[in-house]
Amino acid sequence: MESNKSNNRKYPSERPDHPFAKLRGSDIRGNNSVFYNVPDRSDIVVRKSFVNVHGEGSEEMTIHERAEYLKHQADEFRKIIERYGIKMAKTDYVIGTDPEKDRPAIFGVTERINGENLDKMSVLDKEMIDKVDELYTKIIAGLIDSYLEDGYSWYDPNNTQFVFGKAEGDEKPDIYLVDVDPHIFKWDNLELQKIMKVEGKEGLFWKKMSWVRMNMDDMERKVGEKGFKFAKAREMLEKAKVEIPNI
């Protein structure tokens, strides 16, 4: 049963004029996600969000408390991303009715970025080569700094999470992070180390870095030049090898 404190709180999605109240049907199905369009709001997309809460008392959390937890995690996630100048689609989290299961659920309302997903690009021109090189330089730098500072880190940076395009009001396209659910972790997370089948913080770091290298390799192949490598990103990767020896 939800507490009186939670029941008395007024959330934006509970207002009939909130755009979420006009949610209609499935638009795009992605990996473990269902995206929705909202009539008369071409500038946003809606996706049901999954909140993984661990620790004592997590099972008793109300949906409102889980929404607040998600917003806190989202703030931490945004700090990680924006510290390195990576653009991120604006997002808010609201509580509404799941149109498929007819029960309360938490949804992310995200600004729409009109453009092309990096993973779907077949060829990179000179402009995109420079932008993707810079992107992966920032991603690797972020992983290094979070490790050395014992801070939160980004769980799964990969090409499918980025779109080269424009938000409403943009004059020129740029690379945006559009998969904004705040999946973050600490390097000393023993449960995650066990799941990833690695030993210690160093093992987890290089497991994550292997994902980054795999995605970077894929983008380098799209340049179409044999042996091509992103110069700045590869230089940052060499820095990681010095700062954090691979066990």
C-alpha positions, 0 to 999 in steps of 0.5 A: 500500500502506498503511503499517504505522503506519496498519495498526496503528491501531485505529479504532472502526468496526473493532470488531464492536460499533460501531453502524456494523457494523450498517449496513443499506441506503439510507434517504434519497438527497440531493444526491450523498449516500446516507443510512443508518439504523442499527438500534436507533439512532434518534438517528443517521444515517450518510452516506458522506463525500467528502474533497477533499485537494489538494497534494503527496502527497495521492494517496498518502494512505491511507484512515486518513490521509484520515479524520484529515484530515477530522476536522481539517477538521471541527474547523476547520469547527465552530470557524467555526460555533460562534463565532457561536452556530449550533447544529450536529449532533454528528458523528464520522467512521469507516471502514467498508465501503461497502455498495454497493461493498464496499470501505473508505470514510469515513462521517459518523455524525451525531446525528439532528435531528427536524424540518423542513428550512428549504428545505421550509417553505412559510410562516414564523410570527413565531417562525421569522421571528426565528430565520431573521433571526438565522441569516442575520445570523450567517452574513453576520457569519461571512463578513465576519469570515473575510474580514477575518481571512484565516481559513477560511470556510464553502463553501456555506451554504444553506437545505437544510442547516438543520433546525428541530427537536430533537436527543435530549434537547432540550425546545424546537426550534431551527435546527440545521446538519445538513449537516456535511461540512467544506467550507471554504476560504481567500479567496485560493484561486486555484483556487477563484477560477478555478472560480467565474470571479471575480477576487481575494478580493473577487470570491470574497466577493461570489460567495459572498454572492450565494448567501447573498442568494439563499437569504435572498430565498427565506426572505423570500418565505415570510413572505407579506408583500409587500416583507418583509425580514429587518431584522437580516440586511439590516443586516449585509449593508449592513455587508459592503458598507462593509467589503468594497467590491464590485468 
